Structures are given as C-alpha cells and as structure tokens.
Amino acid sequence: MDIRNIAIIAHVDHGKTTLVDKLLQQSGAFRENQAVAERAMDSNDIERERGITILAKCTSVEWKGTRINIVDTPGHADFGGEVERILSMVDGVCLLVDAAEGPMPQTKFVTSKALALGLKPIVVLNKVDKPAADPENALNEVFDLFANLGASDEQLDFPHVYASGIGGWADLELDGPRQDLSALFDLIVRHVEPPKQITRKDEPFQMLATTLSADPFLGRLLTGRVEAGTLKVGDPLKALSRDGERLEQFRATKILAFRGLSQQPIDEAEAGDIVTVAGMSKATVADTLCALDVDTALPSQPIDPPTISVTFGINDSPLAGKDGTKVQSRVIRDRLMKEAEVNVAIKVEDTPGGEAFVVSGRGELQMGVLIENMRREGFELSISRPRVIFREENGERLEPVEEVIVDVDDEYSGVVIEKLTGNRKGDLVEMRPAGHGKTRIVAHVPSRGLIGYQGEFMTDTRGNGVLNRIFHSWAPYKGTITGRRQGVLVSMESGVSVAFGLWGLEDRGKLFIGAQEQVYIGMIIGEHSRENDLEVNPMKSKKLTNMRASGSDEAVRLTPPVRMSLEEAIAYINDDELVEVTPKIVRLRKRFLDPNERKRAARAAE
C-alpha cells in the first residue's frame, strides 16, 4: 500500500487535535455507532483537563488506497523534546494557523525545526468562520515567517487550504462548498512525497527509536519509522546507542502498527512505515534497532538544552506521609530517572545529600505537568523555586532570553510594557494594533524575569490578556532582577487554624488557608501587606470569662482564602521557601521550619 507520513503542527489551542478527530471520522476510522470522546487524541487526563497536547501521538487513516500516518504533536515549547524527535519520522508537515491570530510563538518554534529538516509544509488556515478571522493577512504572516526562518524556495512555494476543524471542512478556495475534508486529504497525498525509505526495502533492517512506552503484558515498547529493510515477528535484533555501542540483543516478540486510534499486531513491518516493536529490555529513545550484521547507528536529532531547573526533595514537614504512599527519596529518584529515560528534554542530577534531586527542563509548564503526574501517582514532594540555567562562553555569563508575545486590550498595554521592560529587564521589540480594540506587544525578556509573572499579568489585564512565550536566544547576563516584593505570614504554632485567629490576621494581608485546617510551625499561611515576613498565630482563640461566652458576640465572617494552583505556588515562592505537594493538597512553607534556623541562614546569606 502507498504510504504518506505527516505531522500536524500548530500553536496551543489552534485546533489541531480537533482537526485530527474529523480526519479520523471522515476517513472511516470509526464505526458509525462507535462511541468516541471529543479530542480523541488527547488521551491523557491532564491533556483533557488543560485542553493541550503534551505527548506526541500517532494515528493512521486510509484515503483512496493510500495509508496516511498522522502524528499529532504538542504545541507548547516546554514539550519541544517530543516535537524534535517526532519530526524525524515524517516526510511532510501540516501547519495549522488560526486565521484570526496568525502565526504565534510555538508555531515559530515547531516550524523552524520542520524547515531545518527540509520537510515540505502544507498550510491550513483554520477557524476561517470566526468573526474576527482575516485569512489573507494570516497567510501573508505565514509567508513572512517562513522567509525569516530561512525556508528554501521550494518550501516557500507551499500550498494552502481554508478550513474549519470543528466544522469538519477544508477547501482550496475561501468560498468553496464547505462540505468535507476531501480537499485536504487529496492535497496531502499529492504534495507529500512517499517515504524515501521504500527504496531501501532490500537492505538489512534499521529503525531509529523516537518514542518509548510500556505495556503490562508486552513490556518495553519502542516506536519509530523503519529506515531500511523489513522486520518479521521473531527476527533477532540488536540495539545500538547514538555512538554505535552495542546495548543488547533480543528478538522482536511483537510488531504493532497504528490503525485508527488503536494499535494492531502485524506480521511484517516494511521500510517507510511507522511501527512499534516489543522485546527489548534496555534500548531507549534515540537508539537504533537493527539487524545483527549492521554496525552503524542512525543519526538522531540533537535536543535543545534545558533552560530552568527545579529541586525535587522528600516531604519532611510535620504532616508528611498522611496523604501519599510514595515518600522515600529512593522511590522519588526511581520515578524521576524513569521520566528522564522517556523524556529526552529532562535531565536529573543527584544532590550531595542524596535526599533531593535537581531536575532540569524546558519551562515551568513542563515541570508542573511532571509534578502533577507524580502527585496523582501517590508521591509526596517538596519543590523549590525554579532557577534559570546560565552558560559561560568566552568568559562571559549568558542567560536564556524568551520572546514574549502579548495580545491585550488597548487600555492595559501601558502597564504590561512597564512590567516587562522595567524591573524584569525586557526589551520592547514591536507594538502594533491587533484589531478589535487589542494591541499586540512583542518583547525579549530574560527567563528569570518571567518566573511568577503569569499571575501578575492576569491581574493587570483583568483576565483578558493572552501571553505566549518561547525561548529566543542566549544573551549576556542583565543583572539583578527583583523577585516577589511582599513578605509572607508564617505560622508560629502547630495545630488546627481557628476562625477567630484568622479574622484577627485579615488586616495583615491575604490569607492562603481557611478555618479548621492543619498548620505547623514554619508553614506559610498568607501574604503580608508589607515587605517583611511576619510570624503569626492562626490558632489564637477568643478568651472566655465568667461575664461572656465564646459565641455571644457576632459570628466571625472570614474573607475566602486565596487558593493557588500548583504552577502558581511554584512561581510564587522565594529561594528560602518550598512548595509541599501531596496527592490531596498544595501547601507553602519555609525551607527551614525552625525560626532560629531561618535567622542563621539569613545571616549566612548576607
């Protein structure tokens, strides 16, 4: 059967997973009466909750005798490690662009990777039925983007279609019949070249592993494109590392191919097809699976280096072990090492004490997703504030700088520019009207200055602003950037909080806890209205006398506490604070719970 391998790439929320749903439906991959969830490719719980794609996934459809292998890629730069590996498996890319918003930062990130690999793009102008859509302007912006990224003349001569993913139609003309996606299917078959690997069908078997998964019955599973030869179930294979070192020898116990949303066992895999192989015990991502007489490893795509690091430690608070089942440092280390094996964009290092681990990655969202997955698995952790990773080149200290694109109502543009270019040491690159009373701001801001800014940005723009960021370059160190200005309210007692005690603290600042909650010495229970930390007693109760009873006065009414999400808490803390994460709750605390230890640490830091 004729084969086409294509990846669908787009910015977050531009509709690629919805479009893949419609491609599956219209190709007959589902039965008429089959129950299929919306955004079927987002199979992970966190993906469904957040509405984003985190893991790259493969699917396959048949169209007029041609099998089209489709890869749905993450749109967020934090998960770029997935994107870089997956693009090596395909021969073309389908770039999805919102007709109203135009190309966005993550569009630029993934597209640069695809163009560098020489892949031929197809542009899909999605959501052209939106009231604010301007497809011609979006098309011009895509052309400019390709030119800026150094696209070849052949890549600049890209075909395009107008589409509505949610409507399930795509047409070559804007005023087309708008009935189905046949125009897009035909364009993929016509424009994307068949895999070059087909010509190497008679050579010894070779396959580069691009994604790793596990099955309780089959064990370790590696997915990739067959670069040469054919593979039958039971054939002996060996695994080679990137530098050609022999890792292991094994037999292919199972070969699985993507058919619709499921993987089905097949007897033989041919050059050019995307398949999953079982039977190995050591081989991992970026290793080469090959016949026994092959000695050369396939080249693998280099991965961009991490830009931030977070320290994962054991939960040593007085409330440790009450919610989770996995609390030992050994168990935490095993889980992190397993994650680093699957996710090539993450690096894990041991600390001298052995009870904490430095995890380096692409961004706060990637770290937040990893921590969220671990807490759902029953882990208890203490998490430090994210730290930016610096570089030394020619004796100069360099730091990562991100390109920030902000769409905001005109009235809030002033405060956003002031925050980005003031204390956060950013440089304003562009400011222009985006239509419908909105302004688009482009700035280059050090990564350090963006840690913790998202919550402040939403407050400044009354929740109406949209902020997108992506790694831009390494630049000379820009000096000190001030962090959080407010101090915190720290509990000086352990026990259960009392409404009367909290009511007396409301004048001191915002509270993070309510009445009848467990607290301990050193736990952060609120934000101080001033710049210094303040030790308070949330268990202070009303004194009883023979003249009045505790309930005789008017009932205490508390302002609802501020409840932070996991990412907000991690971005909020300072260097001397930690986030305590359990399966049930997220708490803030001081790194040293004892007030005397905190004073000694502060003096040592000075």
Secondary structure, DSSP 8 states (H G I E B T S, - for coil): -EEEEEEEEE-TTSSHHHHHHHHHHHTT-S-TT----SSTT--SHHHHHHT---S-EEEEEEETTEEEEEEE---SGGGHHHHHHHGGG-SEEEEEEETTT-S-HHHHHHHHHHHHTT-EEEEEEE-TTSTT--HHHHHHHHHHHHHHTT--HHHHS--EEEEETTTTEEESSTTS----SHHHHHHHHHHS---GGGGGTTS--EEEEEEEEEETTTEEEEEEEEEESEEETT-EEEEE-TTS-EEEEEE--EEEEEEBTEEEE-SEEETT-EEEEE--SS--TT-EEE-TT--------------EEEEEE---STTTTSS-SB--HHHHHHHHHHHHHH-TT-EEEE-TTSSEEEEEES-HHHHHHHHHHHHHTTB-EEE---EE--EEETTEEEEEEEEEEEEEEGGGHHHHHHHHHTTT--EEEEEEEEETTEEEEEEEEEHHHHTTHHHHHHHHTTT--EEEEEEEEEEE---------S-EEEESS-EE--HHHHHTTGGGEEES--TT-EE-TTEEEEEESSSS-EEE-TT------SS--TTSS------------HHHHHHH--TTEEEEE-SS-EEEEESS-SHHHHHHHHHHH-
